[in-house]
């Protein structure tokens, strides 16, 4: 690498020399200002000073040509210094790119973008070196940040070396500047096995630093166990801000887990109960209404009671486009963007779902989905029976060309359907793909949903 660095320095000197000579050539151009003697007919200048300038220009031009030839040779030599033979083909050795990238940070350098891209392209070939550099506090911070970004890509998902290295960076003394990209990288490459270490970190880090990113990463990795994980986190939350951050990440589809989380929060003192009451108002299914009523029956603190009363009032109001708008029989105008139907948070946001509860459950053979505003986005129907067993009852393309009723045969496995989830790909049809109601049809009759939850809601989350 000494030859590489020396060549690079010499190239810099030569480039500087070329610039100086070019400037000199520009400065030495003969003046054509008024009063300058005109050239003679034979093309030679009649002015001695002009002749001297012309001679000097020719000398400079000759020297410049020589330097350009030397520069070309030097550039070829520098390129060759980065080319180590691989399998006799003369291809660039990946490790050379990393060595060159490290050199670009020496003496306070900002790092070469060219070599960063080369390192990124060849990263799997020297991942052990990368994780070692990331873990080394003696390396420049900018270098470590760039390498964290490289390691935090999908190609390293599940790579224990990468995950362990990133987790090792997190402790109470880790700066926000380093911790934030580390958490972002872990959200991509880690799996649920990293959650215990992240939970410990959440208990160590000062609450003024990164609580949002910590909870966001943990909730994203938790999957179906999110509410159980959040229930553990809420116990260690040190203030109201942290508790709200936990409560705002509740998995609404897991009603039982959400109720356990609220129950756990209720045990943590007055401030925690107020935080829970503030969040309960947006949960409008019967289970949560009973939860509020049960707490009102025993709560004595006036501030907490006030929060519960407000939650009760909010539960009684169904906001426009809320999931609960899809409970019961249809009442929306299918041809317009109607607030009496459920709508996702944004019109085109990929996969979204609405899950409806039927009480009493019904043995069903068909589902009739009342589509509003923009139709044809349904891609899957899932059902949950009375034992809690889930299955995919239908998957395919929704042929509904205009708003109306999409009726489809479902396979519920012969069991009674307690819940039905309609999954939509909202990118398939432009605009909001809204659902007004879903009717179950079976040998014993028909049924409308009594309650509903959704992955997101327009105006909500």
Wavefront OBJ file of the C-alpha trace (Angstrom):
o trace
v 0.000 0.000 0.000
v 3.004 2.331 0.342
v 3.392 2.243 -3.432
v -0.315 3.087 -3.801
v -0.190 5.991 -1.383
v 3.031 7.327 -2.905
v 1.546 7.120 -6.375
v -1.592 8.892 -5.250
v 0.453 11.711 -3.689
v 2.593 12.053 -6.800
v -0.549 12.179 -8.915
v -1.816 15.009 -6.750
v 1.460 16.923 -7.199
v 1.377 16.471 -10.938
v -2.225 17.548 -11.160
v -1.321 20.664 -9.209
v 1.590 21.297 -11.552
v -0.657 20.947 -14.571
v -3.053 23.475 -13.111
v -0.189 25.927 -12.462
v 1.136 25.559 -15.993
v -2.305 26.083 -17.457
v -2.689 29.222 -15.406
v 0.725 30.388 -16.564
v -0.202 29.815 -20.176
v -3.364 31.845 -19.733
v -1.487 34.680 -18.019
v 1.252 34.730 -20.676
v -1.079 35.212 -23.677
v 0.098 38.301 -25.712
v -1.971 41.375 -25.140
v -4.080 42.735 -28.025
v -4.946 45.939 -26.200
v -4.915 49.270 -27.970
v -1.407 50.542 -28.749
v 0.196 47.111 -29.167
v 2.290 46.994 -32.361
v 0.745 44.855 -35.098
v 2.490 41.710 -36.388
v 4.701 41.932 -39.438
v 3.622 40.471 -42.750
v 5.872 37.444 -42.239
v 3.926 36.522 -39.083
v 6.698 37.510 -36.668
v 5.949 40.075 -34.024
v 7.504 43.479 -34.437
v 7.628 43.865 -30.630
v 10.580 42.230 -28.751
v 8.493 41.749 -25.593
v 5.851 39.905 -27.559
v 8.511 37.666 -29.132
v 9.853 36.829 -25.669
v 6.356 35.978 -24.446
v 5.751 33.746 -27.459
v 8.989 31.865 -26.840
v 8.087 31.385 -23.172
v 4.650 30.083 -24.118
v 6.184 27.531 -26.463
v 8.525 26.370 -23.703
v 5.661 26.095 -21.246
v 3.563 24.202 -23.773
v 6.401 21.753 -24.390
v 6.794 21.195 -20.650
v 3.033 20.811 -20.248
v 2.969 18.135 -22.936
v 5.740 16.281 -21.119
v 3.853 16.495 -17.804
v 0.660 15.235 -19.397
v 2.509 12.212 -20.764
v 4.012 11.580 -17.310
v 0.593 12.023 -15.741
v -0.895 9.432 -18.087
v 1.806 6.949 -17.161
v 1.297 7.666 -13.462
v -2.462 7.161 -13.653
v -1.897 3.798 -15.323
v 0.556 2.887 -12.567
v -1.893 3.909 -9.826
v -4.655 1.848 -11.446
v -2.314 -1.105 -11.697
v -1.415 -0.772 -8.011
v -5.057 -1.470 -7.154
v -5.137 -4.539 -9.353
v -3.954 -7.696 -7.680
v -4.149 -10.910 -9.648
v -7.079 -13.153 -8.818
v -7.139 -16.585 -10.429
v -4.673 -15.263 -13.010
v -7.235 -12.839 -14.473
v -5.821 -9.602 -13.139
v -9.107 -8.671 -11.455
v -9.187 -6.273 -8.506
v -8.732 -7.980 -5.148
v -11.693 -6.972 -2.914
v -9.472 -6.413 0.112
v -7.543 -3.773 -1.795
v -10.661 -1.650 -2.077
v -11.145 -1.774 1.691
v -7.486 -0.886 2.308
v -7.795 2.064 -0.051
v -11.022 3.153 1.629
v -9.320 3.122 5.034
v -6.456 5.222 3.666
v -8.923 7.832 2.440
v -9.840 8.552 6.078
v -6.253 9.163 7.200
v -5.311 12.596 8.509
v -8.945 13.609 8.868
v -10.052 12.645 5.390
v -13.783 12.441 4.686
v -13.524 9.120 2.877
v -13.556 8.275 -0.812
v -17.009 7.728 -2.281
v -15.489 5.659 -5.079
v -13.906 3.186 -2.674
v -16.985 3.201 -0.423
v -19.039 1.977 -3.374
v -16.389 -0.645 -4.133
v -16.397 -1.810 -0.498
v -20.195 -1.956 -0.525
v -20.167 -4.074 -3.675
v -17.627 -6.555 -2.258
v -18.681 -6.420 1.433
v -19.615 -10.120 1.787
v -16.020 -11.035 0.870
v -14.559 -9.373 3.965
v -17.451 -9.099 6.405
v -15.231 -10.184 9.314
v -12.949 -7.203 8.747
v -15.951 -4.873 8.490
v -17.467 -5.942 11.807
v -14.041 -5.603 13.431
v -13.667 -2.047 12.153
v -17.189 -1.128 13.248
v -16.448 -2.390 16.768
v -13.126 -0.517 17.003
v -13.612 2.818 18.844
v -10.216 3.926 17.559
v -11.514 4.133 13.994
v -12.870 7.453 12.653
v -16.548 7.937 13.478
v -17.414 8.732 9.854
v -15.843 5.447 8.753
v -17.770 3.455 11.357
v -21.045 5.130 10.379
v -20.516 4.350 6.706
v -19.659 0.717 7.461
v -22.749 0.361 9.682
v -24.807 1.508 6.735
v -23.154 -1.100 4.505
v -23.733 -3.891 7.047
v -27.356 -2.860 7.567
v -28.545 -4.198 4.205
v -30.843 -7.123 3.412
v -27.967 -9.314 2.186
v -26.718 -9.577 5.797
v -30.116 -10.406 7.278
v -29.686 -13.145 9.873
v -25.871 -13.018 9.721
v -24.875 -13.636 13.338
v -21.509 -11.898 12.957
v -23.166 -8.700 11.797
v -26.003 -8.788 14.316
v -23.697 -9.505 17.263
v -21.342 -6.728 16.188
v -24.158 -4.185 15.944
v -25.662 -5.237 19.274
v -22.219 -4.884 20.829
v -22.193 -1.204 19.919
v -25.209 -0.447 22.084
v -24.699 0.454 25.712
v -25.516 3.327 28.028
v -22.461 5.299 26.840
v -23.165 4.938 23.124
v -23.647 8.326 21.494
v -26.921 9.121 19.777
v -24.961 9.704 16.579
v -23.760 6.103 16.587
v -26.794 4.429 18.173
v -29.401 5.696 15.715
v -27.894 4.165 12.533
v -27.066 1.027 14.514
v -30.719 0.571 15.465
v -31.784 1.228 11.883
v -29.342 -1.429 10.673
v -30.571 -3.936 13.274
v -34.158 -3.366 12.164
v -33.096 -4.761 8.788
v -30.636 -7.537 9.616
v -31.732 -8.827 13.050
v -34.566 -11.162 13.968
v -36.557 -11.794 17.136
v -33.557 -13.355 18.876
v -32.067 -9.843 19.187
v -35.019 -8.549 21.217
v -33.686 -9.470 24.714
v -30.466 -7.522 24.090
v -32.460 -4.557 22.774
v -34.743 -4.701 25.803
v -31.701 -4.521 28.088
v -30.430 -1.557 26.105
v -33.811 0.153 26.440
v -33.472 -0.206 30.209
v -29.957 1.290 30.237
v -30.057 4.200 27.816
v -31.054 7.638 29.138
v -34.684 8.260 28.247
v -33.792 11.513 26.531
v -31.828 9.497 23.931
v -33.521 7.586 21.129
v -36.611 6.146 22.864
v -38.547 6.317 19.584
v -35.921 4.377 17.616
v -35.502 1.764 20.350
v -39.205 0.964 20.582
v -39.659 1.148 16.841
v -36.890 -1.404 16.285
v -38.137 -3.765 18.985
v -41.761 -3.563 17.838
v -40.734 -4.216 14.248
v -38.765 -7.342 15.177
v -41.395 -8.717 17.571
v -43.917 -9.727 14.888
v -46.963 -11.488 16.311
v -45.499 -11.278 19.832
v -45.382 -7.486 19.786
v -47.891 -6.928 22.609
v -46.142 -9.460 24.862
v -42.823 -7.697 24.270
v -44.378 -4.277 24.855
v -45.843 -5.581 28.113
v -42.315 -6.243 29.338
v -41.091 -2.856 28.145
v -43.870 -0.886 29.812
v -42.741 -2.146 33.215
v -39.302 -0.542 32.745
v -40.537 2.714 31.195
v -39.280 5.504 33.426
v -41.644 8.318 32.470
v -44.873 9.167 30.692
v -43.151 9.806 27.371
v -41.695 6.310 27.335
v -45.021 4.736 28.314
v -46.832 6.568 25.535
v -44.213 5.411 23.044
v -44.878 1.832 24.110
v -48.667 2.170 24.064
v -48.607 3.789 20.625
v -47.096 0.593 19.199
v -49.836 -1.782 20.308
v -50.776 -4.463 17.792
v -54.489 -3.743 17.451
v -55.181 -7.074 15.756
v -54.069 -8.897 18.918
v -56.967 -7.835 21.121
v -56.174 -10.285 23.925
v -52.536 -9.176 24.035
v -53.585 -5.513 23.977
v -55.911 -6.027 26.928
v -53.114 -7.720 28.895
v -50.838 -4.787 28.077
v -53.395 -2.271 29.340
v -53.942 -4.389 32.450
v -50.176 -4.437 33.104
v -49.996 -0.687 32.613
v -52.827 -0.222 35.101
v -50.670 -1.741 37.847
v -47.862 0.816 37.466
v -49.348 3.803 39.257
v -51.467 6.859 38.608
v -49.461 8.337 35.726
v -49.461 5.004 33.911
v -53.229 4.649 34.369
v -53.761 8.113 32.907
v -51.592 7.204 29.911
v -53.569 3.993 29.394
v -56.914 5.775 29.696
v -55.801 8.306 27.099
v -55.076 5.492 24.633
v -58.117 3.327 25.402
v -60.558 5.686 23.701
v -59.388 4.637 20.243
v -60.158 0.944 20.960
v -63.859 0.647 20.233
v -64.566 -3.080 20.300
v -66.761 -4.595 22.999
v -63.801 -6.048 24.955
v -62.256 -2.624 25.436
v -65.548 -0.986 26.280
v -65.991 -3.550 29.055
v -62.420 -2.898 30.207
v -63.183 0.816 30.635
v -66.454 0.101 32.443
v -64.739 -2.347 34.814
v -62.045 0.204 35.684
v -64.589 2.954 36.233
v -66.393 0.706 38.692
v -63.356 0.569 41.011
v -61.223 3.640 40.225
v -61.168 6.305 42.954
v -58.573 8.814 41.722
v -60.425 11.776 40.149
v -57.807 12.400 37.455
v -57.817 8.787 36.297
v -61.623 8.707 36.400
v -61.706 11.787 34.180
v -59.470 10.032 31.648
v -61.685 6.940 31.696
v -64.840 9.001 31.188
v -63.255 10.685 28.201
v -62.204 7.290 26.843
v -65.768 6.040 27.236
v -67.115 9.034 25.302
v -64.534 8.542 22.563
v -65.361 4.839 22.291
v -68.997 5.763 21.705
v -68.065 7.980 18.740
v -67.047 6.300 15.541
v -64.756 8.650 13.592
v -65.024 9.015 9.851
v -63.302 6.200 7.944
v -62.652 4.255 11.172
v -62.524 0.452 11.017
v -65.751 0.333 13.035
v -67.499 1.969 10.094
v -67.314 -1.462 8.456
v -69.216 -3.131 11.310
v -72.898 -3.781 10.731
v -74.839 -3.533 7.496
v -73.633 -1.308 4.639
v -74.617 2.353 4.800
v -72.062 4.134 2.572
v -72.452 5.410 -0.977
v -70.199 3.058 -2.970
v -69.576 5.617 -5.732
v -67.879 8.264 -3.589
v -65.153 8.686 -0.992
v -67.576 8.075 1.869
v -66.597 8.550 5.550
v -69.113 5.866 6.497
v -66.697 3.259 5.130
v -63.278 2.193 6.393
v -60.250 3.688 4.635
v -56.561 3.081 5.238
v -54.258 5.883 6.319
v -53.131 6.573 2.745
v -54.646 5.659 -0.568
v -51.722 3.745 -2.028
v -49.643 2.230 0.780
v -49.169 -1.397 -0.146
v -50.684 -4.245 1.863
v -53.379 -3.229 4.366
v -56.092 -5.195 6.130
v -59.337 -4.933 8.067
v -60.405 -7.677 10.487
v -64.063 -8.085 11.421
v -65.527 -9.972 14.385
v -68.800 -11.919 14.219
v -70.823 -12.697 17.339
v -72.229 -15.253 17.286
v -69.793 -16.981 14.921
v -71.220 -18.424 11.715
v -70.339 -21.453 9.596
v -69.765 -19.673 6.286
v -69.245 -20.654 2.671
v -69.168 -17.162 1.126
v -68.129 -13.630 2.000
v -69.728 -10.546 0.431
v -67.394 -7.547 0.561
v -68.964 -4.127 -0.027
v -66.279 -2.089 -1.778
v -66.460 1.696 -1.870
v -64.807 4.459 -3.922
v -62.076 2.360 -5.613
v -62.613 -1.376 -6.046
v -60.579 -4.434 -7.009
v -57.793 -4.386 -4.393
v -58.701 -7.511 -2.354
v -55.975 -10.161 -2.616
v -56.629 -12.484 0.335
v -59.216 -13.489 2.935
v -58.187 -15.079 6.235
v -60.520 -16.567 8.830
v -60.208 -17.391 12.533
v -62.472 -20.058 14.001
v -63.909 -20.329 17.502
v -60.798 -22.207 18.703
v -58.510 -19.417 17.550
v -57.185 -21.397 14.571
v -56.332 -19.205 11.577
v -56.295 -20.161 7.925
v -56.274 -18.588 4.481
v -59.797 -19.016 3.120
v -59.200 -17.425 -0.296
v -56.355 -15.890 -2.273
v -56.509 -14.436 -5.756
v -57.338 -11.393 -7.872
v -60.356 -9.280 -7.088
v -62.209 -8.801 -10.411
v -64.438 -5.979 -9.152
v -64.090 -3.277 -11.801
v -66.262 -0.649 -10.139
v -67.487 -0.077 -6.562
v -70.023 -2.634 -5.456
v -70.170 -6.123 -3.969
v -67.369 -8.658 -4.382
v -68.835 -12.065 -3.483
v -66.355 -14.904 -3.157
v -66.462 -18.518 -1.990
v -64.304 -19.111 1.094
v -62.901 -22.307 2.588
v -63.205 -22.049 6.363
v -62.397 -25.694 6.943
v -65.934 -26.483 8.063
v -65.527 -24.475 11.289
v -67.524 -21.492 12.458
v -65.968 -18.177 11.553
v -65.376 -15.871 14.509
v -63.162 -13.362 12.666
v -62.560 -12.581 9.012
v -59.640 -10.516 7.744
v -59.789 -8.869 4.326
v -56.288 -8.197 2.957
v -55.898 -5.545 0.268
v -53.026 -4.492 -1.949
v -53.834 -0.791 -2.072
v -51.289 -0.230 -4.834
v -53.368 -2.291 -7.275
v -56.045 0.364 -7.657
v -55.452 4.104 -7.520
v -57.172 5.974 -4.695
v -58.645 4.764 -1.437
v -59.905 1.169 -1.536
v -62.631 1.468 1.100
v -64.708 -1.241 2.773
v -68.244 -0.516 3.973
v -69.227 -3.948 5.311
v -68.523 -7.663 5.001
v -71.381 -10.152 5.163
v -70.867 -13.816 5.981
v -73.134 -16.248 4.161
v -73.619 -19.880 5.162
v -76.111 -22.755 5.353
v -77.498 -21.424 8.631
v -77.976 -17.845 7.458
v -76.112 -14.542 7.180
v -74.243 -12.287 9.597
v -72.789 -8.791 9.796
v -69.722 -7.969 11.874
v -70.182 -6.550 15.362
v -66.747 -4.882 15.512
v -63.632 -4.315 13.431
v -59.958 -3.343 13.662
v -57.585 -2.418 10.862
v -53.905 -2.108 10.047
v -54.334 1.665 9.693
v -57.081 4.261 9.469
v -57.367 7.534 7.616
v -56.822 10.283 10.152
v -55.510 7.757 12.684
v -52.769 5.170 12.535
l 1 2 3 4 5 6 7 8 9 10 11 12 13 14 15 16 17 18 19 20 21 22 23 24 25 26 27 28 29 30 31 32 33 34 35 36 37 38 39 40 41 42 43 44 45 46 47 48 49 50 51 52 53 54 55 56 57 58 59 60 61 62 63 64 65 66 67 68 69 70 71 72 73 74 75 76 77 78 79 80 81 82 83 84 85 86 87 88 89 90 91 92 93 94 95 96 97 98 99 100 101 102 103 104 105 106 107 108 109 110 111 112 113 114 115 116 117 118 119 120 121 122 123 124 125 126 127 128 129 130 131 132 133 134 135 136 137 138 139 140 141 142 143 144 145 146 147 148 149 150 151 152 153 154 155 156 157 158 159 160 161 162 163 164 165 166 167 168 169 170 171 172 173 174 175 176 177 178 179 180 181 182 183 184 185 186 187 188 189 190 191 192 193 194 195 196 197 198 199 200 201 202 203 204 205 206 207 208 209 210 211 212 213 214 215 216 217 218 219 220 221 222 223 224 225 226 227 228 229 230 231 232 233 234 235 236 237 238 239 240 241 242 243 244 245 246 247 248 249 250 251 252 253 254 255 256 257 258 259 260 261 262 263 264 265 266 267 268 269 270 271 272 273 274 275 276 277 278 279 280 281 282 283 284 285 286 287 288 289 290 291 292 293 294 295 296 297 298 299 300 301 302 303 304 305 306 307 308 309 310 311 312 313 314 315 316 317 318 319 320 321 322 323 324 325 326 327 328 329 330 331 332 333 334 335 336 337 338 339 340 341 342 343 344 345 346 347 348 349 350 351 352 353 354 355 356 357 358 359 360 361 362 363 364 365 366 367 368 369 370 371 372 373 374 375 376 377 378 379 380 381 382 383 384 385 386 387 388 389 390 391 392 393 394 395 396 397 398 399 400 401 402 403 404 405 406 407 408 409 410 411 412 413 414 415 416 417 418 419 420 421 422 423 424 425 426 427 428 429 430 431 432 433 434 435 436 437 438 439 440 441 442 443 444 445 446 447 448 449 450 451 452 453 454 455 456 457 458 459 460 461
